[in-house]
Amino acid sequence: MTKQELAKQLREKSISTGLVNKSDTDVLSDDQMIDCYNTCSCCGEKFLNSLDLELAIKESNNADEFFEISKSLEYKNKDVTKN
């Protein structure tokens, strides 16, 4: 999938939760929208580096797959840094 497709799906998902207004998501660029889902809201740490983020976007067919792939890449990276 493309960044634009993913950002569109993430906007729709954010709005459907009822926690975010459409006007709030409309002001964000595609990169900013994706970054909202790739950044810890507590500490600001990125879950994926730029290469893994690009891979997760490219390999996914929809937002839910993006979440699954991102999670597996994040855990893989944490396992590698522990060893």
Sequence and secondary structure as in RCSB ss.txt:
>XXXX:A:sequence
MTKQELAKQLREKSISTGLVNKSDTDVLSDDQMIDCYNTCSCCGEKFLNSLDLELAIKESNNADEFFEISKSLEY
KNKDVTKN
>XXXX:A:secstr
  HHHHHHHHHHHHHHTTSS HHHHHTS HHHHHHHHSB TTT  BSS HHHHHHHHHH SSHHHHHHHHHHHHH
HHHHHHH 
